Amino acid sequence: MCAEIAQKIQTTMNNHEQWRWKCLNLIPSENLTSLQVRAMLGSDFGHRYAWDEPWYGGQKYTIEIEGFAVAAAKKLFGADYANVRPLSGHLSLMSAIMGLCQPNDTIVISHSENGGYPLNLQARFPLDVQYLPYQPDRYQMDVSRAVELINRVNPRLVILGASIFLHPHPVKELSRVTKETGAILVYDGSHVLGLIAGGQFQNPFQEGAQILLGSTHKTLFGPQGGIILVKDDPELAEQIDLTLRPNPVLVDNYHHHRVAALAIALAELIAFGKEYAKQVVENAQVLARNLAVKDIPVVGTNWGFTSSHQVLLQTNSLKQGIKVRDQLEKADIIADAGVRLGAQEVTRRGMKAGEMQEIAEFFARLLVKKEPPERIKQNVHALVQQFQTIHYCFDS
Ligand SMILES: Cc1ncc(COP(=O)(O)O)c(C=O)c1O
């Protein structure tokens, strides 16, 4: 009985892997890891405990691995301090908030209506949450009103970041006012860390952010997890650290196999990040332009569609987004109900501008010409079949 269940689980996993490998994945928050990263995830590090206090034996290599990851992260992002222990991007954000705020402090974030990450803080924490003002077109911040808001509410934290992340944030402009009011400027780069690492997106530290944090598995093609980076300010780093080290608040025993996998992914980015990130942004731009030309409504016609990995389709409602997502999935094109599309995973498979044009044509056949999805699915498989290896890594 138990063996049968184990067999079923194995079969389900095989089915999933075989299917997803044949699909065209355009989810903007996912990516593919290299074989070397996967080997770390399946390694003995996944069975072990290690901690800063001299409590557990058997730690000598686990400690060394964390050192590699921290050193690589600092080098890649130009940070003075790096913590690779958060188990997810969300927990890296929560560590910063819990480490730096007192009850009833004010924090300023972007609302999910404007593409912000839907943090539901008020429900659990006594914090005053204020929202950054945006232009009527929803995804462009209204900088002068944002400056006015920060001056008026005097927040402890200003968090810049978004789940719909098409263009850079006004970090420079807002850092001038946060410096004056004493607010801490946090940049949630969950979506764009891989692009920042490759020098293809704004550099939040150079523009005045004090903290850069986020997920390690979106454009940063590591294992699922989180990272926190701090520039210049050891006190800030120390306060955040307290949520993740002895007497921890948010993470007690962190995951050494994940940290080892992240160390490899960071090394891959040091070696190939520039080339990768450039291709991701180029692919997203080509995809957006070609979709628009083929009468697929893409957000941002007046402002160049995208400077990141994301392309956003214009939909009127979640219901319509779900319908589009489901229609795409019938042709083995995987997206979310946003409908956000991400170019990072197809780039990692080696696709370039020509393939983006082909993908846009699949969308047009499916959504404009209403061709049967089954027919397009065959073409999707034929395209994907040509891209069987993972690029921008040391696997070969
Ligand atoms: C801007 C932003 N921050 C944080 C998160 C949470 O990241 P994770 O899924 O790694 O917890 C997300 C999730 O997609 C996000 O879009």
The ligand as an SDF file (V2000), in Angstrom:
LIG
                    3D

 16 16  0  0  0  0  0  0  0  0999 V2000
    7.3290   41.9280   -5.1400 C   0  0  0  0  0  0  0  0  0  0  0  0
    7.2380   40.6180   -4.4440 C   0  0  0  0  0  0  0  0  0  0  0  0
    7.7610   40.5140   -3.2190 N   0  0  0  0  0  0  0  0  0  0  0  0
    7.7280   39.3390   -2.5350 C   0  0  0  0  0  0  0  0  0  0  0  0
    7.1640   38.2170   -3.0960 C   0  0  0  0  0  0  0  0  0  0  0  0
    7.1510   36.9250   -2.3170 C   0  0  0  0  0  0  0  0  0  0  0  0
    8.1120   36.0930   -2.8230 O   0  0  0  0  0  0  0  0  0  0  0  0
    8.1630   34.5300   -2.4800 P   0  0  0  0  0  0  0  0  0  0  0  0
    7.1840   33.8830   -3.3770 O   0  0  0  0  0  0  0  0  0  0  0  0
    9.5730   34.1780   -2.7460 O   0  0  0  0  0  0  0  0  0  0  0  0
    7.8110   34.3970   -1.0370 O   0  0  0  0  0  0  0  0  0  0  0  0
    6.6020   38.2820   -4.3760 C   0  0  0  0  0  0  0  0  0  0  0  0
    6.0060   37.0810   -4.9660 C   0  0  0  0  0  0  0  0  0  0  0  0
    5.8790   36.8650   -6.1140 O   0  0  0  0  0  0  0  0  0  0  0  0
    6.6400   39.5150   -5.0690 C   0  0  0  0  0  0  0  0  0  0  0  0
    6.1150   39.6380   -6.2880 O   0  0  0  0  0  0  0  0  0  0  0  0
  1  2  1  0
  2  3  1  0
  2 15  2  0
  3  4  2  0
  4  5  1  0
  5  6  1  0
  5 12  2  0
  6  7  1  0
  7  8  1  0
  8  9  2  0
  8 10  1  0
  8 11  1  0
 12 13  1  0
 12 15  1  0
 13 14  2  0
 15 16  1  0
M  END
$$$$
